[in-house]
Amino acid sequence: MNVIVHLPSKIRCCFYAGSSWLERSKSSSSFIKNKTVNTKVNFHTGRLIFQRNFSIVSKMTTSEPDSKKPKTGASAHTAMDEVSHDGTFVRTETVFRNKISNEQGSKFPAEKGRYHLYVSYACPWASRCLAVRALKGLEDVISLSVVSAVFAKTKPEDEADTHKGWVFVRKDEEADAIPDTVMGAKTIRELYELNNDTLGKYTVPILFDKKQKVIVNNESAEIIRILNCEFNGYAKNPDVDLYPEALRKKIDETNEWVYPHINNGVYRCGFAQKQKAYDIAVKGLFEHLEKAEKILSDQRYLTSNTQITEADIRFFVTIVRFDEVYHGHFKCNKKKISDYPAITGHMREIYQLPGMAETVNMTHIKEHYHRSHPTINPFGIVPIGPNVLETLSFPHGRDKM
């Protein structure tokens, strides 16, 4: 059975099929070939619901080739579902992209006590935000909630909804977890649904406006710049500038290779579902770790010999998790970070900055990865080693450069 679906060019359409998912924007038309003859196509609430699996067989008007687009599936999903037909992990973009500004008339002005961060200690993207919040001294300005380390059902009362994701627990239920004191939500999913989210990927971090009760931004790269620039009037360390004007071009250039090959590269290795996809990802990862090692052998930081920038923070949150998690769990096992002396020294120096150690919770990190990915680690066994935290307080030696 073949179905031709014609859509207005600016309508977002979610196709649901079994346990995988596909979302497209800007598609003028799609040719969908059903694999089951008795498939029914239901039209309601502006969505197309396909009750059996299907495959996209014609090119869609999107920003990437079809072979690099995620597979089809259910609305509520996690990053592990974002895999294309060639087995490549393809991370979807975040959708809440508002700015906090000190400009007159801003919908989201910078105010002390107005904004709230929802984070996970396990998540490297959320940890970027925790790091900048600490380095700027914004702990008394922007409040915090911390989810449980391990994914749990986000609709426990609904047997048909099997989605698992970030949930809140009481402080006495899990060390270092902080419940939602703003909206009283039990899950991160609740916050997205309250904000009429249609994507179905319920991620942290979230920067939330307590006054308007809305999500401001859920893109970590933008949140860290908001925290760096917009709250200096309230920050304990306003002179800390992680995105200085003189280094912005170099920072942006560094982010352009660190993100795809290292930050996201470890996920492309771990979530790959075909050998070729894994081989490509792991090759790029270690080529760029070698590049970072060379840079850090010649200068103290990634973009400068004298100043820490956001590029160092973005790099650090992946590196500090590498030997404990990514090396084994994500099969990034060609080398360990401990095999790179310059990167190891850089990691120790960043960790030893005031406030940074409190943003690294290795218990949450190890518990999350090893107990939240059953297709990778079905028995949920958490490895005992290699105890990287014990080495992070060792002398870093970077001050001699």
N, C-alpha and C positions, 0 to 999 in steps of 0.2 A: 504494500500500500504506500503510495507516494502522496505527500501533502505539500503544496506550495503555500508559503506564508508570506504575504506582502505587508510590510509595516511602514508607517510614517517614519521619516528619516530621523526624527528627534525623540521617538518614543523608546524608552528602555523596556526591554522585554526579557523576562526570566522564563527559561524553559526548564521544567521540572521533569525528571525521569528517574525513577527508582532512587538509588542512593548516591548518585553523582550529580554534578550541576554544571550549568553554563549560563553566564549572563553576558548579554551583549548590549552595547549602546551604539547608536549611529548606524545601525544596519538598515539599509533600504529594503532588502529582501533576503530570505534564506530558503534554501532548498533542503528539505529534511526528508531523509529516507528512513521509514520505519522498518525495524527488523522483525516485528511481529504483526501478522496480518490482521488480527482482531483488535489492534490498538484503537482506542477511542481518543478523540480530540475534544476537550471541553473548553469552552470559552466562558470565563466569568471573571468579574472584577478586573477586566483589562489584561488578564494573564492567560497564557496558553499552558495547559496542563497535559503533558503526554504521559500516559499511564504505562508505557513500556519504553525500553531503551531505544535510542535512535542515534544516528550519526550525521554530522554535517558533511555534505558531499559537494557543496559548491562554495566558492570563495565568498567570504562576507566582507563588507566594507568596514574594516577595523584597522587599528593602528599596527597590528602584528599579523604575520602569516598564520593561516589556520592551524598549521602543524604546531604552532607554539601557543595555541589557545587552550585554556583548561577544558577538561572533559565536562560532560553534562551531569546534572544531578539536582539534589534537593536544595531548598532555599537555605536552611541553616546548615552551615558547614564550617570546617576549620581549614587551616593552611594545607593539611595533608591531602585534602580533596582537590587542590589546585594543581592538577597534573594534566598536561596536554596528551594528545593521542600518541605522541612519540615518546612518552614516558618522562618528559621534562617538567620539573616543577616551575610553575609560572605564577608568581605572586600578584594578586590583584591590587589595584590602587585603593587608597583610603578615600572616603567620600566627604568627610566633614573638614572643611579647609578654611574656616573663618580665622580672622586675625584679631589679636588684642592690640590696641593702639592707644597712644596718648593724644592722638589728634582730636581736635574739637569735633563733636558730633559722632564720635565712634560708637557703634552699636555695642562694642565690647571694650570699654575703657579699662585701663590698668588701675585696679583698686586693691588695697590690702584686704584680705579675708573674703574676697568675692569669688575666687576661683578654687577649684578642687581638682586634684589629680587622682585618677584611678589607674593603678599599676599592678604589675606582678614583679616580684623580685626575680622570678625565673626568666622573664622575657627580656632579651637584649635591647629591644626597641624601647620598652618602658624604662629600662635601666639607664638609657641615655638621658631621659628626662629627670630621673632621680639624681643622676650625677650632676647635671647642670643646676638643678634646684639646690643641691648641697654646696657646690662650688661658688654659687652666687650668694648663698646665705639667705634663701627664700623659705626656709622651713616654717617661719612664723607668718608668712605672707600667703602661701598656697598650701591648703590642707591636703590630707592624703588618705586614701583607702587602698588596702593591699589585699588582693584576692588570695584564695587558697592556692597552694602550689600545684595541686593535681586537678586535672579536668574532671568534672562530674556532670551528671545530667542537668540540663538547663530547664527542662520541663518535666520534673520528676513525677508529676501527677498525670502526665499524658504518656501512656504506654506506647503509642504509635510514633511519638517524637523521640528519636534516639540520639539527638544531638547532645554532645558533651562539650563543655567549654569552661570558661572562667566563672567561678562562683565565690560568694562571700561566706565566711564562717565566723563564729564568735571568737573572740580573743582567747577564751579558755579552751577552744577546740583545736587550735593550731598555733604554734609559736610564731610570732611576728605577723600574723594575719590581722588586718584591721577592717572591720565591717563598714558598710556604707552608712555613714552618719548623715548624709545629705538627703538622699531619696529613699533610704530604707530598702534598697533593692537587694534581692537575694542572689542575683546573677548579673553579669555584664550584659547579657542578652536583654534583660529587662530595660536597661538604660537605652539601648539602641532602639528597641521597639517603642519606647515612650517618645523617641525622636523620629518616629516614622521611617526607620531604616528599611530599605528594600533589598539590600545586598545580601544580608544573611551571614556575614562574617563578623563575629562579635569580638573585636580585638581590643587590647590595651597597647599603648596608653590612651586615656581619654582626658582631655582638658575640659572641664565642665564649669558652666556659669551657674552658681548657686542662686543668684538673683532671678534670672530668667528661666532657670531650670531647663537648660538646653546644653547639648554638646557643642562646644566651640570648635574643637579640632581633635582629630585622632591620627594625625600624621606626625610621627616623632621627629622627623627632620625639621618640620616647621615649629613644633612645640619648643624644641630646644633653642631656636632662635628667638621665639617670643620671650622665653624665660631669660635669655641672655641680654636682650635689648630693652624690653618694655617695662620692667619692674625695678629699674635702677633707683628710683626714688624711695623704694622700700627695702632694697637689698642691703644685707650686712656687708657685702663685698661688691659694691657697684663698680669698682675699678677693674674687676676681673672681666675681661672681654675675650670671649672664645671665638668671635668672628670679627677680628679687627680689620678695618678698611684696607690697610696695606697688604694684608695676606689673603684677602677674599678670593682673588683669582686662583691662587695656589691651593687654597682650601677646597674650592669647588672642583678643581682638577683632580685633587687627591680623592675626594668623595666619589668621583666618577669611576674610579677603578676599585676602591675599597668596597663600596656597596655591592656591585654585582658579583665580584669575584671572591670576596671574603665575608662580609656581613651576610649577604644572601647566598653566597657561594656554598657555605656549609649546609644550608637547607637544600640547595639544589643537589648536593651529594646525598644527603640523608633521605630526601623524599623522592629521589629518582626511582622510576619503576621499570626502566630498561637499562641494559648495560651501557649502551652508547651514550645515553643521557648522563649517566654517572661518570663515565670516562671523561667526557667533555668537561663536566663540572669540576671534577677532582684535579684535572690538569690545570684548569684556570686558577683554582684555589691555590695550589702550591707554587705555580709560577708567580703569583702575586704576593704570596708570603715571602718568597725569595726576593722580590722587588722591595718589599717593606724592610726586610733584613738589611739589604744593601743601603737603603736610605738611612736607616737608624744606626748603621755602622759608621756613617759619615757625619751625621748631625744628631742632635739630642731629641728633636721631635720630628714629626712627619712633614711639617711645612716650614720649619724654622729651627735654628739652633738655639733660640732664646725664648720662645713663647709657646706655651701650650695652647692649642686651639680645639675647636669642635672636632676636627679631623682625628686628633689623638683620642678623644673620648669615644667617638664612633668606632674606631679601631679597637680600643680597649675592651668594650663590652663583649665583643666576639672572642678576642684573644683570651680573656680571663676564664671563659667557659670551655675553651678548646680541649685541653688535655683531660679535663674531668668528664666532658660530655661528647663533644663533636668527634674526637679522635676515635672512640669506639662506637658510640651510638649511631653516629652519622657516617661511619666508615671513612673518616678523613684521616686514615692511618698511615699515610706515607711517611710522615714525620710528626713529632710532637713539638709544641712550642718550646719546650725545654731544650730542644735541639737547635734553637735559634737564640744565641746569646744576646744579641742586640734587642730583639723583640722582647725577650724575657726581662731584660733590664728596664726597658720602656714600660712594660706591664707593671713591674714593681713600683716604679716611680709614680705612675698615675694612681695606683692603689694607695700609696702612702700620702697623697695629697689630703689636706684637711677635709674631713667629711666623706671621703670616697669609700673608705672601708665599710661604712655603714650601709652603703648601697649594694654591696656584694653579699648576698645571702646564699652560700653554696649549698646549704641544705635544701632550700626551695628550688634552686637550680637543678640539682641532681634528682630530687623527688619528682619534679615536673616532667622532665624529659623521659626518664625511665619508667614512669608510671602512667603517662598520658598518651603514649604512642603504642598501643597494643599490636599494631601490625609490624612494628619494628622490634618490640620487646614484649612478646605476648604474656610472659609470666610476671612482668613488672618488677623484676629483681633490680635493686639499686646497687651498683658496684661499690666496694669499700674504698677504693683508691682513686687517684694517686695522691690526694691530700695537697693540692696546689696551694690552698690557703696557708699552710704551714711555711711556705717558701716566700710568700708575698711581702713579708716584713723583713726579709734579708736585705742587706745593702744593695742598692740598685746600680751604683757606680756611674750614673749618668751625669752627675755634677762635675765629673772630671773631663767631660768632652769640651 
